[in-house]
Amino acid sequence: MIISREKDRKLIEEIPKDKLADFVFMHLRDMWAVDGLYYLGIEEQWGTKAATEIDRKVWEVMGKIEARKIKTLFNIEGTDIPSLMKAISYSGWALDLEDKEIIVEKDKGIIRNIKCRVQNTRLSKGLSEFGCKPVRFGFLKSFAKEINPEIVVTCNVCPPDKHPDNLWCEWEFKLNK
């Protein structure tokens, strides 16, 4: 049996509305599980440094790709901070943050990851915190650059940085003036 994209679209449209968000979140968690499994495999074979560098490069490219797709899909044409924050809110990274705080001002945006599922999962398995700062930095900088090359991304805190118990990471976005 051949199933076309249109039939797949129809199948998705038939998902009960109250199940649609859970369906999307399930696939986001699956994407992150694959990312984590690849990372752990590379780490086991070639070490943490190599795994982190490969992960950083992959997510840097993904930031650009995802920003372009989101801009097109949601017709985001602005290049200001509110437009960036709207676009990034639709990203797989931001949607996956279960406990987050997003602050949007005219000239500044902030995203805080309060309770990181990835980090907490690592800790529950007896693994150390993942020093995700270079990986996330690459993703967020390339994402922001796709919206506006004049947006500067600053990491206020992110592992391997020391962080308070109620905050895993905080990222700030400002227009370079």
C-alpha positions in Angstrom: 0.0 0.0 0.0 1.4 3.4 -1.0 0.6 6.2 1.4 1.0 9.8 0.1 1.9 12.9 2.0 -1.7 14.0 1.6 -2.9 10.8 3.4 -0.3 11.4 6.1 -1.6 15.0 6.4 -5.2 13.6 6.7 -4.1 11.2 9.4 -2.6 14.0 11.4 -5.7 16.2 10.9 -7.8 13.3 12.3 -5.8 13.3 15.6 -8.2 14.5 18.3 -7.5 18.1 19.2 -6.9 17.2 22.8 -4.1 14.7 21.8 -2.3 16.9 19.2 0.0 18.7 21.7 0.9 15.4 23.4 1.6 13.9 19.9 4.0 16.8 19.1 5.7 16.7 22.5 6.1 12.9 22.2 8.0 13.4 18.9 10.1 16.2 20.4 11.1 13.9 23.3 11.9 11.2 20.8 14.1 13.6 18.9 15.9 14.5 22.1 16.3 10.9 23.0 17.9 10.2 19.6 20.2 13.2 20.2 21.2 11.9 23.6 21.8 8.4 22.4 24.0 9.6 19.6 25.9 11.8 22.0 26.4 8.9 24.5 27.6 6.6 21.7 30.1 9.1 20.4 31.2 9.9 24.0 31.7 6.2 24.7 33.7 5.7 21.5 35.7 8.9 21.3 35.3 10.8 24.6 33.3 13.8 25.9 35.3 16.4 24.1 34.7 14.8 20.7 31.0 14.2 21.4 30.5 17.8 22.5 32.2 19.2 19.5 30.2 17.1 17.1 27.0 17.9 18.9 27.9 21.6 18.8 28.4 21.6 15.0 25.2 19.7 14.4 23.1 22.0 16.6 24.7 25.1 15.0 23.5 24.0 11.6 20.1 23.0 13.1 19.6 26.5 14.5 19.9 28.0 11.0 17.7 25.4 9.4 15.0 25.5 12.1 14.9 29.3 12.1 14.4 29.4 8.4 11.6 26.8 8.5 9.8 28.6 11.4 10.1 32.0 9.7 8.5 30.5 6.6 5.8 28.4 8.3 4.6 31.1 10.7 5.3 34.0 8.3 7.6 35.8 10.7 9.1 38.7 8.8 10.3 40.9 11.6 13.9 41.2 12.6 13.4 42.7 16.0 13.7 41.0 19.4 10.0 40.2 19.8 10.1 38.5 16.3 13.1 36.4 17.4 11.4 35.4 20.6 8.3 34.4 18.8 10.3 32.3 16.4 12.4 30.7 19.1 9.3 29.9 21.1 8.3 27.6 18.2 11.7 25.8 18.2 12.1 22.2 19.2 14.5 23.4 21.9 12.2 26.0 23.5 9.0 23.9 23.2 10.8 21.0 24.9 11.7 23.1 28.0 9.0 22.0 30.4 9.6 24.7 33.0 10.8 27.8 31.3 10.5 31.6 31.6 10.5 33.7 28.5 10.7 37.5 28.9 10.2 39.6 25.8 10.9 43.3 25.8 11.4 45.7 22.9 15.1 45.6 23.0 15.9 42.4 25.0 14.7 38.8 25.3 15.5 36.2 27.9 14.9 32.5 28.1 15.5 30.7 31.4 15.4 26.9 31.7 14.2 26.3 35.2 14.0 22.5 35.4 16.0 20.8 32.6 14.7 17.3 31.8 17.9 16.4 29.9 20.1 17.3 32.8 17.9 15.8 35.4 17.7 12.6 33.4 21.5 12.4 33.3 21.7 13.0 37.0 19.1 10.3 37.7 21.1 7.8 35.7 24.3 8.6 37.7 25.8 10.6 34.9 27.4 14.0 35.4 25.9 17.3 34.2 26.3 17.8 30.5 28.3 20.9 29.7 25.8 21.9 27.1 26.8 25.6 26.9 28.8 25.4 23.7 26.1 23.2 22.0 23.3 25.5 23.0 25.3 28.7 22.3 25.9 27.5 18.7 22.3 26.7 18.2 21.0 30.0 19.6 23.5 32.2 17.8 22.8 30.6 14.4 19.1 30.7 15.1 19.2 34.4 16.1 21.5 35.3 13.1 18.9 33.8 10.8 16.4 36.3 12.1 18.8 39.2 12.3 22.6 39.1 12.1 22.7 42.1 14.5 21.2 40.1 17.4 23.8 39.3 20.1 23.3 36.2 22.2 24.7 36.2 25.7 24.9 33.2 28.0 24.3 34.3 31.6 24.6 30.8 32.9 24.6 27.3 31.5 26.4 24.1 32.5 29.3 23.6 32.9 28.9 26.9 34.7 27.9 26.8 38.3 24.2 27.5 38.6 21.6 27.9 41.3 19.4 24.9 42.0 16.4 26.7 40.5 18.0 27.6 37.2 19.9 25.5 34.7 20.5 28.1 32.0 19.7 31.6 31.0 20.1 33.2 27.6 19.8 36.8 26.7 19.2 38.3 23.2 19.8 42.0 22.4 20.2 44.0 19.2 23.7 45.2 18.6 23.5 48.9 18.3 
